Amino acid sequence: MNLAFSAAEEAFRQEVRAFLAANVDGPMREMVRTGMRPEPAEIQAWQRRMHAQGWSAPTWPREHGGTGWSPTQYFIYETEAARAYAPVQPHQGLELIGPIIFTYGSEAQKAKYLPRILSGEAWWCQGYSEPGAGSDLASLKTRAVRDGDHYVVNGQKIWTSYAQAATNIFCLVRTEVKPRKQEGISLLLIDMDTPGIRVRPIITLDERHHVNEVFFDEVRVPAENLVGEEGRGWGYGKVLLDRERGISAAGALRLAQFVRVVKERAAAVRDSGSALLAQPDFRGKLAQIEVEMLALEGMSLRTLADAEAGVDSGPRGSMLKIRWSELVQRITELWAEALGTDAALMEPYTGVEAADEMPHAMAAYLHMRVTTIYGGANEVQRNIIAWRALGL
Ligand SMILES: Cc1cc2nc3c(=O)[nH]c(=O)nc-3n(C[C@H](O)[C@H](O)[C@H](O)COP(=O)(O)OP(=O)(O)OC[C@H]3O[C@@H](n4cnc5c(N)ncnc54)[C@H](O)[C@@H]3O)c2cc1C
């Protein structure tokens, strides 16, 4: 792996830096810097800017409207985005279902769905988990029964992120009951305004409305919305989960922005006469995190280099997911520690005008507890590593 950037890549870095400087406006920057998670409408607004620049899909090939960037260019973009406190892009459409549609979908599905993902008009949510099917996803029970030109869907999904704002949901459903539970599962694309869909909020411990229960009651979905072949959904779903873990590589590159905020805060806070940042115990913890963050960046680069060379990186997506999620939890913990008793101030999300991180650090700290659960719990990732890397 060559760690030096070429002159063309350095020129690209300057182009990205200039774009971000001109387009990440003050309120947006402060929102990301202070740990507030942008709402879907704000992320969609950012996606429109990226789209206008021709950068709406950094990981997609050109033929489907992507940038066709090399993994190195993607690395450069994400590193600069962290530096500029740019918001993330709407990943469920761009990173999860979009690539499945352009790989396995029909021409009609590509024409109908991809342009609206690129432009940010569509907001997709992921209907995988059910009350009895999380880690053991193949136990899912939501049924889809063929009735003429439609599937009739009945069942329930849970923990569906931003279903309240979504225009579409991609769902794993059971189209046939087979002795092997991974068989008989299909992937359906469903418009959220289809009659019979009900969304019920779940408020999480950071006091935000992020996740939901989604109920399907006799929901009629056109059969043309089936992705690929009926009964092959488990295979498509697994491809998609691997991609979701790969998103951790991008997450790893954004860790630096949290570390910077913690440093700024710890330099400003004085404890027993000296800045917190100067105190050995705090410094030690921060240094340990920075070292591990650099190692993780190296691992992300390696994964991207493997992708560029067409090499299978094995369970490295799972490794990245474990390391990234644990590190982001430790960094936000240190952030709360740096704020001391001020961290106890937790205010509900107030929109882009709030500029101080104090009311939001605790919410960010609490929210980040989820990273070791979603996208496949870390215990499950460890099982994958044991199986795929160690042959256990
Ligand atoms: C905030 C949030 C957002 C989410 N967003 C979405 C979304 O948009 N769409 C979606 O479909 N899902 C979403 N999820 C669901 C998420 O993917 C599941 O919560 C996750 O897969 C774990 O499933 P579970 O909650 O049913 O826990 P369980 O599977 O019941 O696991 C409970 C505990 O047991 C452990 N465990 C389970 N099986 C094993 C095993 N074989 N070996 C070792 N340990 C095991 C787990 O690691 C965990 O600690 C979200 C979850 C949260 C909390």
The ligand as a Gaussian input file, in Angstrom:
#p B3LYP/6-31G(d) Opt

LIG

0 1
 C      -30.837000       3.499000      17.194000
 C      -30.995000       2.257000      16.369000
 C      -31.183000       2.388000      15.010000
 C      -31.417000       1.255000      14.229000
 N      -31.737000       1.406000      12.904000
 C      -32.187000       0.338000      12.217000
 C      -32.737000       0.501000      10.910000
 O      -32.810000       1.612000      10.378000
 N      -33.218000      -0.591000      10.286000
 C      -33.160000      -1.852000      10.819000
 O      -33.598000      -2.803000      10.178000
 N      -32.645000      -2.047000      12.064000
 C      -32.176000      -0.983000      12.772000
 N      -31.678000      -1.152000      14.041000
 C      -31.729000      -2.485000      14.638000
 C      -30.377000      -3.115000      14.898000
 O      -29.812000      -3.589000      13.699000
 C      -30.593000      -4.239000      15.936000
 O      -30.911000      -3.604000      17.149000
 C      -29.381000      -5.123000      16.082000
 O      -29.195000      -5.913000      14.941000
 C      -29.494000      -6.043000      17.319000
 O      -30.701000      -6.741000      17.286000
 P      -31.678000      -6.735000      18.556000
 O      -31.902000      -5.319000      18.969000
 O      -32.876000      -7.555000      18.219000
 O      -30.871000      -7.422000      19.717000
 P      -30.659000      -8.971000      19.911000
 O      -30.356000      -9.616000      18.631000
 O      -31.798000      -9.503000      20.719000
 O      -29.358000      -8.993000      20.792000
 C      -29.355000      -8.722000      22.198000
 C      -27.945000      -8.959000      22.723000
 O      -27.563000     -10.328000      22.514000
 C      -26.348000     -10.394000      21.767000
 N      -26.392000     -11.535000      20.843000
 C      -27.404000     -11.863000      20.015000
 N      -27.070000     -12.943000      19.276000
 C      -25.798000     -13.274000      19.629000
 C      -24.895000     -14.288000      19.220000
 N      -25.216000     -15.164000      18.264000
 N      -23.664000     -14.333000      19.802000
 C      -23.317000     -13.443000      20.744000
 N      -24.148000     -12.452000      21.194000
 C      -25.364000     -12.377000      20.648000
 C      -26.296000      -9.084000      20.993000
 O      -24.994000      -8.746000      20.645000
 C      -26.897000      -8.107000      21.982000
 O      -25.922000      -7.691000      22.905000
 C      -31.391000      -0.039000      14.829000
 C      -31.148000      -0.170000      16.203000
 C      -30.976000       0.950000      16.975000
 C      -30.806000       0.761000      18.457000

